[in-house]
Amino acid sequence: MEHQMLFCLCLLSLPGSIASALIDQPRNIGKRQTQGTIINGIEIQSMKVNCKVTSRFAKYVITSQAINHGSTAQEIVFDVEIPKTAYISNFLMTVDGVPYPGNIKDKVIAWKQYRKAVVRGETAGLVRASGRKMEKFNIAVNIGAGSKVSFELTYEELLKRHMGKYEIVIRVKPKQLVRQFEIEADIFEPQEISMLDAQASFLSGDMTQVIEKSFSGKKGRVYFNPTIDQQQTCSTCATSLIDGDFTIKYDVKRDSVCDLQVVNKYFAQFFAPKNLKNMVKNVIFVIDISGSMTGRKIKQTRQALLKILDDIKPDDYFNFILFGGHVKAWKNSLVQATAANLQEARVFVQTFGLAGATNLNGGLLEGIKILNKALEDDPRLRNNAPIVIMLTDGEPTVGETDLAQIRMNVKNAIQGKFPLYNLGFGENVDFNFLEAMSLENNGVARRIYRDNDAAEQLKGFYEEVANPLLTDVEFQYPKDSIQALTENRVKQFYEGSEIVVAGQLTDGGKKGFKADVTGRGAGQDLVTTCSADEEEMEKALRERGHMFEEQIERLWAYLTIQQLLEKRTKARSEKEINDLSEEARNLSLKYKFVTPLTSMIITKPGDPEDQLAIADKPGEEVQTKPRRTMVLPAQQFPPTPRYPPQPQGPPQPQGPPDHVTGVDGDPHFIIQVPDKDDAICFNINEEPGVVLSLIQDPDTGMTVNGQLIGDKNNSNGKNENTYFGRLGILNQKTGFTLEVTPQNITLHHGRKGPVFSWLDQITLRQEGVTVTIIPTRKLMVSMDNGATLIVVLHRVWKKHPVHQDFLGLYAVDSHKMSSRTHGLLGQFFHSFDFEVFDVRSGSDPKKPDATMLVKNHRLVVTRGSQKDFRQDPWLGSDVSCWFVHNNGDGLIDGIHTDYIIPSIF
């Protein structure tokens, strides 16, 4: 019997990140046997993470070696998480001494080479988004009995200073003992290191002394090399206590305003002077109060704004602009943050209501107009640092809705005078639009993830911009000395951050090279000239050797590529996009970075059909071209407005909080009940081929049915596992039909409608429904009433002897569907009551039993957990729930066989 072993080296860095290794088992693939460091015959002989930082530029090398002590071939999966800001630069897999390197190529050329695998419908790539700040690199390989395999992955990034420190968070979770486990960080900073610390969340007491940390002058070192005994959770245990975050923080000395490092033909300048006085702020908050902000989103927004009001300084000026169907300003102008004004603002934040559609253009222009007028009318405010912060959870629906025109309107209104920061709340925003609008107005965009800590995310972003030190900072260099330069103008510089400028020198440009730095501060302007200390640079070269020279050059290339991609994001013409893409692509190929314009082709051992794998740089939904959009004709009824007019009047009452109801896996139904802050789960056990009614809304006509599939191998006549292998989504009133399988997505099933693969990137719009394919794992069906269906694709190894690909279904904001909605899922779209009591020990000591009163039934339930795969289709997130036995008997209306129907349409 084959066993699948999973190495998960999770390299998380804020901003740089590394390491965790685990071995895990797929479901129903046999029993684990543990003997010290060997699990099911597989031993991880070593796992090492080496991080070398030179002048903030970090290079990480992760290596892992394993041997198959078993008697049969086994599949091993190397799984590594790296920061989204990093670029992979090398990969090498070695099986029994035979190397299998990765080769970085133009993305178009690489995908042509990989086209055969794409046509077969296999997983498109080895790298995928994972959570908020990570990307997951994953590759599988079969190794024979007695064989050895080693993996080596290299990636690079520029560490960004955040809240006064550079931080590396190393998440480690081996899940087994590793014979040689090692984390080493080697830091070299010509400015000299001022502080260095390292901690591990999984160590306590005397165990913290296992971490070696030291620094002196330019050099710092952190080393963690626990013995097997130190890894054990107890003296007789075979389980590892290494499970958590390994965090390194450091900063450098800032005795001088200048830090200009010049090495041969490249230079880097780091700017973060100390002892600058904080500037007074003029800040406008532009807040989306449309109907989609109902529930937890608006509650968390209020919490964040109240915390921000507590932190606003007495000398600051501020105002709130609210936009829904209409635009409303709290005050007609900026007001000072006096105690009375802050108290009035708190009352306003706690009491404003929601109001219909989304007039994003109107809200932004009103905020910009108030800020511009305040600067014109009051000369005192002109010496302050002006900022606009906008929060929205969706796309514009009333007023000006053309995104290109909105960008033009905003840019013309701001005229480069102050930065615009856009915060996109949740998954339904067009983040590319928000990012482009921020970048062309000297700001940045940030995603706010719809999670329990959303209020802290909002407050955290404000803290990053709460203390401006300088505005209009500019770095000027001798024109005849430089032939390539990164961005040298920054609109605002904030406390705890750092500005980095890098460039390439001309022949002879190093001689007498200097930089003039100017900026506007609180009370006085900054004017200084920086020169490189040639003696110190020579000393650094002797101490660090070739690496110092190489890292400064690669820092310049990394920063240049990042900024070219940002320029491409905000570019408006096709020629400009193509020119910027070409320049970034050439640099990516020269320095061997996997960026959005390049891919890494990896040749694997084994079956010729499986030899090629591809590693891409994931990004937002749009990379180089706009998403294809098809507007489909109505089938039976005349078109209706996509966003109906909202009645005016007093603020509308808020609906229930956002919640998710879904079915995934075997199949496991998850019902999250927001009023209880808890969840209920149940399974449906039926034969393959059975079709179940999942959602039926008689008011809108929306219906969703699902057909079960079983395992591949049914030699014993039993099917222990069933999954949804086919979904039918239809609207009987409009004639809309959509068939979804793990192979493809078919519109207008049975009428020769278009067929799309899971690799397509496309949006389909028809009356009342928008369908979006997000390669390669997710499909979204959004309805004009605000509810959204999410279909998640689960792929398994195509040669797996048992399992096959299947689908999961989730309903988001399902309370916006009609109260008459029914079906196995639909009946739970609106709040219902239940009570759990008499919690007691069950047959499994880790899963207590309890008594539940629900729908006039008294049920015995068991505490457990299921997986929610909406955000991470690979690993999912755990949802604790009360499990209702016997096919949900007593919880669902009727019995489960009442929901069996003859066909999917």
N, C-alpha and C positions, 0 to 999 in steps of 0.2 A: 504493500500500500504506500502511496506517495504522501509526503508531508510537505506542506508549504511553510517555509521559514521566512520571517519578515524581519529585516534589519531596519529600524527606524531611527536614523541619526538626525534628530530634529535640531537644526542649527538656527536658533532664534537670536537675532541681535537687534537691540534697540540702541543704535542703529545697526550694529553688526551682530551676527548670531551664528551659533553652532550647535550642537551635538546631542543626540540621544539614540540609543540602540535598543531594539527590542526584538524578541522572537515571539511570534504569535501563531495561533492555529486557526485554520478555517473551520467552519462548522461541520460537524459529523465526519471528520477525517481521522479519527482515531484518538487513542488515549496518550496523554503526555507522560513520558518517563523521564525523570530528572536524576542525573548522577553528577553532582557537583556542577561543573561548567558545561556539561553536555546535556542537551535536550533533544530527544528523538534522534539521537545520533549526530546532531550538528553541534559543533563547538565553535564559539567565537573566540579565536585565539588572542586577538588584540583588537582594540578600538582606540584610535588616537585622533585627537583634534589639535592641530598646530596652527596658531594664529600669530602672524608677524605684522606688527603695525609700525610703519615708518612715516613720520610726518602726517598722521591721521589716516593714511591710506593703508587699508588692512588687506592682507592676503591670507586666506584660510585654506588649509589642506586637511581633508578628512580621509583617513584610511581605516579600513577594516579588513581583517583576514579571518577566514573560516575554513573548517575542514569537515567533510562528510564522513563520519565514522560508521555510518550505517551500511547495510548490505544492498541497498537499492539506490537508484538515482533520485535526487530530490531537487525541488525548485527553491531557490533562494532569492529573496527580494531585497534589494538594497534601497532603502527609503530614507531620504534626507530632506529636511526643511531648511531653506535659506531665506534671507530677507528679500522682500520685493525690490529693494534698492540695489541688490547685488547683481553682478554679472558672472555667470559661469565662464571659466576660461580654460578648463581642461578636465578630461575624464579618462581614466584608464581602468579597464577590467582585465585581470589576469587569471586564466583558468589553467591549472597544471603547467604553469610556466609559459603559456602562450598568451601574448598580449592582445587585447582588443581595444584600441584607442578610439576616442571620439574625434571627429574632424568637423571644424566649423566652416560653414559655407553660406553663400547668399541664400536667404530663405526660399526664394523662388526655385533655385537650382536644387536645393535640398528636398523640397516637397515634390519636385518632378521625380527625383530618385526614389522617393518614398511612396509614390502614387499608387503602386500596386497594393500596398498595405492599406492605404486610405480607401481604395475601391472595395476592399474586402470588408470595410466597416469596422476595423479594429481601432483600438484606442489611438487617438491622433498623435499623442506625444507623451514624453516622459516627465514633463514638468507641467504642473497645474497650480492654480491659486489654492491657497490653504489658509483660511482664516483672514484676519485683518491685515497682517503685515508679512505674511509668509508665502512662499511658494514651495511646493513639494516636488523633489526629484525622485523618480522611482524607476527602477529597472530590475527585471527578473531574469534569472538564468538557471538552467538545469545543470547540475554537476553530478557526475557518477560516483559510485561507491569508492571511498578512499581518496576522492579528489579534493583539491584545495582551490579556493578562489579568494582573490583580493580585489578590493575596490578602492579607488582613489579619486576623489572629487576636489577640484580647486575652484574657488570663486573669490571675487575681489569687490571691494566697495570703499567709498570715502566715508569715514565716520563723521557724523554731524554732531556738533555740540548742542546739547539740549539741557536747559535749566542748569547751566554752569558746569556740566560734566560730559565726558564721552562715556558711553555705557555699552557693555557687551553682556547680553544675557544668554547663557548657555543652558538650554533645557535638556536635561538628561533623564532617560527612562529606559534602562536596559531590559528590565523584566527578567533578567537572568544574570548570573555571575559571569564576569568576563576575566579571563586569565590575566590580561594586561590592559588595564583601562587607564587612559592618560589624557589630560587636558593641559596644554601649555600655551601661555601667551607671552610673547616677547615684544616689548614696546620700546621704540626708539624715537625720542623727540628732541631735536636740536635746541628747542626753547628750554629744555629741562623740565622734568616732571615735578609737579608741586604736591600731588597726592595720588595714592593708589590704594584701592581696597578691593577685596574679593570675599564673597560670602556664598554659602549654599543653603537653600531653604530646607534641605533634607538632612543637614547636619546640626547637631546641638551639643552643648557641653564641651567636653574634652575633644570630641571628634572634629570641631572646627580647626584644631591645630594641625589637622592633616593637610590643610591648604597652606602652601608656601607662597609668601608674597613679599616682595622687596623692591625698592627703587633707590637709585642714587644718581644724581646728575641727569644725564640724558636717557638712562636705561631703567626699565622696569621689567619685572618678571613675576608671573603667577604660574604655579605648578600644582597639579592635583593628580596624585598617582596612588589611589587606595589599593591595598592588598585585598585578596579575596576575603580574608577574615574581616577587614574593615567594610567590605561591601555587604556583608551578610546582615539581615534584619535581626538575627539572633545567632548564638554560637553553634546551634545545631540546625539552622535553617539553610535551605538552598535558594532562598529568595533574596533579592537585592534591595537594600534601602535607598539606593540611588534613584530618586524619583522626584524631580523638581527642578528649580532654577539655580544655576551657577552664575553668579553675577559679578562682573568686573567693572569698576568705575575708576576713571582717572581724569586728571586735568593737568595743564602745564603752567609754568610760571609766566607772568605777564608784566615783567618789570619795565618793558618798553612798549610803546604804541606799535612799533614796527616788528614784524617777523617776516622778512623777505629772504627766501631761500633760493639761491641760484646755483644750479649744477649743470655744467657744460651748456647744452642748448635749451634747457628748460628752466622755468622758475615757478614757484608757488608762493603766494603771499597770504598769510593768515592774519585776520584782523578781528580782535576782540579786546580792545583796551579796557583797563579797569579805571575806577574812580571817576566815571562819567556820571553826571547828574541826570536823574530821570526827567523826561519831558512830560509836560501836562498833555492829556489826550482830549481830542474831540471825537467821540465815538458814537456812531449811529448803528443801532441794531434793527435790522429789517427781518421780520418774523412772519413766516407762512402760517396763517390761521384758517386754511381751507378745511373742508370737511374731512379730508383724508388724514388730517392731524389728530383726529379724535382718539380718545382713549389714552393709552400709556404714553404715546409720543408727546401729546401736549402736556401731560402731567410731568414728564421728565424735562420738557423744555421750560416749564414754569420753575421747577426745582433748580435748574441750572441758572436761570436768569436771577432768581432770588440770591443764589450764592455769589453771582457776579456783582450784584448790587451791594453785597456786604463788603466786596473787595475794592470797589471803585473809590479812588482817592478824592478827598474833599475839593481839590483844585480842578479835577477833571470836569468835562462837560459831556452831556449825553442826551439821547432821545430814543424813542421806540417808534418804529413804523410797522403797522400790521397790514398784511394783504391777504384777502380771501377773494370773494367776488368783487369787493371794493377795497379801497385803500384808506387807512385811517392812521393819522399821526397822533401820538400821545400829546405832544406839545407842538406849537407852531414853529418853534426854534429850539436850538440847543439850550439846555438849562444846566446850571452848575450843580455839582453833587453835594448840595447842602443836606443837613439832616432832614429838614422838612421835605425837600424834593425827593430824597431817597425813600422816605416813608410813603409819600404819595405814589411813587413808582412801584413800590412793593404791592400796594393795594391794587394798582392797575394791572400788574402782572398776574395777580391771583384771581382777578375777576373778569378779564376780557374773555369773550366767547368766540366760538368758531363761526365761520361765515362762508359757506358755499364753495365756489370755484377758486381758481388760482390765477390772480392777476399779478404775476411775478414782475413783468415789465413795469407796471404802474407802481408797485411797491418800491422797486429799486430806484426808479427815477424820482420818486417823491423824497426818498431818503437822501439821494445825491443833491437834489435841489435845496433841501433844508440846510445841508452842510455847506454847500456853496454860498448860499445867501448869508449864513452866519459869518462866514469868513469875509464876505464883502462888507457886512454891516458893522462888525466889531473888530477893529484892528488888533485888540489884545489876543484874539483867538488865532491870529495868523502865525503866531510864534509856537503854537501847539502842534502836536502830531495828530493829523486827521486820519480816521479809520472808518471803513464801512464793513460790517459783518452781516452777511445774509444767510438765513437758514430756511431751507425748503425741503419738502419730502416728495415732490413730484414735478411734472412738467407743466408749463403754463397752459391754461385752458380757456381763459377769457382775456379781453383786451388784445394786445399784440401777442400772438402765439408763434410767429415765425422766429425760430431761434437765431438765425443769422441777423435778422433785423433788430432783435433785442440786444445782441452783442454790439451792433453798430450804435444803437441808441445809448447804451451804457458807456461805451468808450467815448462817444462825443460829449456826453454829459460830464464825465470825470476829467477828460482832457489831460490825463497823466498827473493830476495834482495830488492824488492820494491812493492808497492800495484798497482793493476790494477782495475780501475773503469770503468765499462761498462754502457753506457747509451743507452737504447732501445727506439728509436723514433717511436711512432705510435703503431698500434695494430697488425702489421704483423711480429713482431719479436718473436723469441723463447726465451721468458724471462727466462725460467728455465735454458736454456743453458748459457745465459749471466750471470745469478746469480751464477750458479755453478762455472763458470770460474773465476768470481771475488772472490768468497769466498775462493777458493783454492789458490788464490794469494793475500790474505790479504786485499782485497778490498770489495766493495759493488757494487750492480747493482741498477740502478734507471730507472724507466719508465719516458720517456718524452712524455706527452700527446699531441696529434696533435690538438692544439687549438690555439686561438689567442695569448696566453701568452707563447708559446713554447720557444721563445727566452729568456724570463725571467726565465723559468724553468731551461734552460741550464746555464744561468749566475748564478742563485741561487745555483745550485750544485757546480759550481766552487768556489763560495764564501765560501762554507763550508770547502773546502780543500785548500784555498788560503794562509792560514797562519799556516804552520806546526810549532809546538813548540818543539816537541821531536820525535825521532825515536827509534825503538827497545826498547819500554818500557816493563819492566818485573816486576812482583810482586812475591816474593818468601816468603813462609810460612814454619814454622817448619813441617817437614814431619810427625812427630809422633803426631801432633796436629790436623790434618785435615783428614777427610775420604771422602769428596766430595768437588770439587772445580770447579767453572766456569772458563772460559778462562782467563788466567793470563798473556798473552803476547799480546801486541798490536803493530803493525808495525809502525804506526804514530799517534801522538796525535796533534789535531788541536785547535787553539784558539777558545774559545766559546763553546767547547764541554766538555765532561766528560767521564772518564773511570770508570766503575763499576765492581767490582769483589766481588763475594759472595761465601760462603762455609759453610759446615757442620763440626762441631768440633767433635773430639773423646771425650770419657769420660775423663775428666781431662785436655782436650786440651785448655781450657780457661785460665788456670793459666799461666801467663807470655807470653801470646800469642802476637806475633808481626809480622810485615811485612817489608821485605827489598825491597825497590823500586829502580830500576836503569833505566836509559835512556840516550840517546845521544842527546845533545842540541846544540845550536849555541855557539860555542867557548868552551864549557865545558860540561862534563857529569854530570848527576844528579845521586847522590847516597844518599839515606836517609833511616832511619829505623823508622817505625811507630809503636806506641803502643796505645792500647785502654786506654782512661782515665776512669778507673773503677768507680771513684767517680761521673763523669758526666753521665756514663751509669746508675748507680743506681738512680741518680736524674731524668734522663729521664724516667726510668721505673716507678718511683713514679708519675711523671706528666702525662704520657700517659697510664700507666697501661698495661693491658694484650695486648692491641692493638699494642704497640711497639714491644713486643716479637713476636706476631703473624705475623706482617707485614714484619719483617726482614726474617722470615722463608719463607713466601710466595713470597717475593722478590727473594730469592734464588731459589725456585722452578720454578717461572716464567722465570727467566733468564736461568736456566738450560734447561728447555723445549725448549725455543727459540734456544739455541745454539745446542741442540741435533738435532732439525729439520734442522738447517743450515748444520750441519755435514752430515745429511741424504741427503740433496740436492746435495752435492758434492761427496757422496760416489759412488764407482764404482762397487762393488761386491754386489750380492743379499744378501749374508750373512751379510755384513756390514750394508746394508739398514735394514734388518730384526732386527738385534741386536739393532740398534739405535732407530728403531720404537718401539720396545718392551720397552726399557728403558723410552722413552718419553711418551708412552701410560700409563705405570704404574704410573708415576708421575702425569700425567693429571688426572687419576682416583682418586689417593690419595688426591689431592688438589682440585678436582672437577672443573677443567677447561675444557671448550669446546675448543679443539684444533683440528688440522687436523686429529687426530687419535681417537677422541671421539665425541659423539653426545649426545644431550639432547632430551629425549623423553618426550613429554608433553601430558597428557590426558585431553581432552576437554569435556565439557558437550554436550549432544545432541544425535543425531543419532549415534548408535554404529559404523556405517561404517565411521563416521567422527571423532571418538574420538581421534585417534592418530595423533600427529604432531611431526615433528623432526626438531631440530636446529643443523646445522652443522657449521663448520668453513670454509668459502670459501677460496680458495687459487688460485694460478695460475692454468693453465689448467691441469698440471700434478701434482698429489699429491704423490702417492706411487709407481706407476708403469708407464712405458712409455705409451704414447697414442698408442692404437692399430692402425696399419697401414695396409691397404689392397692395393696392387698394382694390378690393374685390366688390363687384356689384351686389346690391341687395337682391334677395331671391324672391320674396313674396310681397314685402311691404315697402312703402316709400321710406327713404332715409329719415332717421330721427336725429336731432342734435346729439352729438357725442356727449356733451355736457349740458344738460337741461338748465334753463335759467333757475336761479335760486330765489325763493321768496325773501323779501326784505322784512325787517322787523326786529324784535328783540333777539338777543343771542340765542342760538338753538341749543337745546340740552345736549350734552355729550353722550355719545353712545358707549357701549361697553368697550373695555380695553381690547387692543389687538390680541388675537389668539389664533392658534393653529390647530387644525384638525387634520389628521392624515392617516394613510395606510401604507405600510412598506413591509418588505421582508416576507414573512412566512404564512399568511399575511397578518401583520400585527397592526391593529387599529389603535391610534393614540388620540384621545380626546382631552385637550387642555381646557380646563374650566377656570376662567380668569377670576370669577367671583370667589372661588375657593382657593385660588393660587395653588392648584393641584391638578392632577391628571388621572384619567381612568384609561385602562388598556383592556383589550380583549382580542382573541384570535378567532378566525373562522376556519374551520377544518372541513374542506370539501374536496371533491375529486378534480383532477385536471380536466379542463374543457368546460367546467361550470361557469356561467355568466352571472354576476351579481349586480344588483342595482345599488349604486353607491350614492348618487345625488340625483334628486328629481325636484325641480322647482316649478310648480304649475303656473306661477304668476309670470315668470320670465320665459318659460319654455326650456330652460337650460337643464340638460340631463347628462349624467356621466355613468357609464357602465364599465365593468371590468371582467375580463376572462382569465381564469386561472390556468397556469401551466405547471408541470411537475418537473422532477429531476430527470436527467437523461437516462439513467440506468434504473430500470424497474424489474430486475431479474427476479426479485423475491415476491413480486406481485403487490407490493405495498409502496405507497408514496408518502414518505415521512414529511416531505417539504412540498408546499405549493406556493406559487408567487403569481403576481399579476404579469402576464406576458402580452396583454393587449388591452387597450383602453379605447372606448368610443365616447367622444364628446360631441354633443349635438344640441341644437336649438330648434325645436319643432316649429316654432313660430316664424323663424327667418330662413330655415332650410340649411343652416350652417351645420356641417359635419366634419369631424376630424378624427382620423384613426391613428393611434400611436402604438408602435411596436418597438422593441429594441433595435430593429433594423432600420426603420424609416418612419416618416410622418406623412400621412396622405390626407390632402384636403378634398372635401366632397367625395367621400368614399362611395364607390359604386357608380360614379358619374365621370370617370376618367379625369379626375382632378389632378393637379400637380402633386408630385411626390418629392419630398425633401429628405436628405440624410441628416444624421445628428452632427455632421461636420459643417453643415450649412450655417451661415450667419444671415438671418433674414427676419423681417417683420412682416406679418400679413395682417391687413386691416379689413374687416368687413363690418357691416352694420352691427354695432353693439359689442363687438369682440375684437381684441388685438392679440395675435399669436406671435410670440417671439422665441426663436430658437437661439439658445446660447451654447455654442459648441464647447465641449462635446458631451455634456452631461445633463443639460437642463432645458426644459420647455416651459414657457409661461403663457397662460391663457388669461388675459385680463378683460374683465367685463366693465361696462360703463357704470354699473352700480357700485363699483369700488372693490368688489371681490376679485380675487386672483387664484387661479389653479396653477400649481407647480408640479410638473412631472419630472421625476429624477430617473435617469438611466443608470442602472447598475450593470457593469460589465465584469465578467469573470474570465479567467484564463480559458482560451477557446478549446484547449485540450483537456480541460478539467473532466475527470471521469464521471462526475455526478452532477454538478450544478450547471445552470445556463443563465444567460442574461435575462434580466427582469426589470420591472418598472415600480416606482413608488409614486404616490399621489398625495399632495398636500393642498389644503384650502386655506388661504390667508385672507383675513378680514371677512371671514365667511358670514359673520353676523349681519353683513350688508345685503345678503340674499333674503328672500321673503320668509316670513314666519311659517309659511306652509311647506317649506322645503323638507323633503323626507329622503329615505334611502339609508343604507347602513351608516354612511357618514353624515348625510344631510340632516338627519333628525337631531344631530348634536350641534348644529350651527348656531343655535340660540341658547342662552343660559338656562340651566336647569339646576335643581337643588338635589343635594345628597348629603348624607351624614355618615361619618365613619367613627366607630367607637369600639370599645372592648378589644384594643390591640393586644395581641398575645403571641406567644411563641408558636411557630409553625413547624412543619416537617423539616424545613431548612432553617437553621438558627439565624442565618443572615437575612431571611425573608419572612418577617412576621405576618401572621394572619390577623384579620379584623372582621368586624361585622359592618356592613354598609346598608343603610336605608336609602333606597332610590326607587322612584316610581311605584311606591306602595309595596315594594318587595324588600325582604330582608335577605341579604346575600352574604356568603362567606367569601372574602376577597383576600388577596395576598400581595404584599408589598414587593415590587420589583422595578425593573427599568426596561425601556425600549430605546431604540435609536431614532433620532431625528436627523435625516440626511439632507435637509434643505440647503444648508450652508456648505457642508462638506460631504459630497456624495460618496467619498471613499471611506472615511472613518466615522463620520456622523458625530452627534453629541448625545449624551445620555439624558433621557427624560425619566425621572422617577414617577411611578404611577401605581395605582391600586389595580391589580389584575382581576378581572371578572372571568370566572371559569365557564366551561360548558357553552362555548360559542356565544358568549355575551348574554346568556339566558337571564332574564330579569332586568337587564339594563336596556337592551334594544326592545323596541316595540314588537310584539309578537315573538316569533321564533325565526332563526336565521334562514330556514328554508323558504320563508315567505318572500325573501329577497332574490330568489333564484328566478331568472327570466330566460326566455328561449334564445335570444340573440343579442349581440352587442349593439345593434342599431334597430 
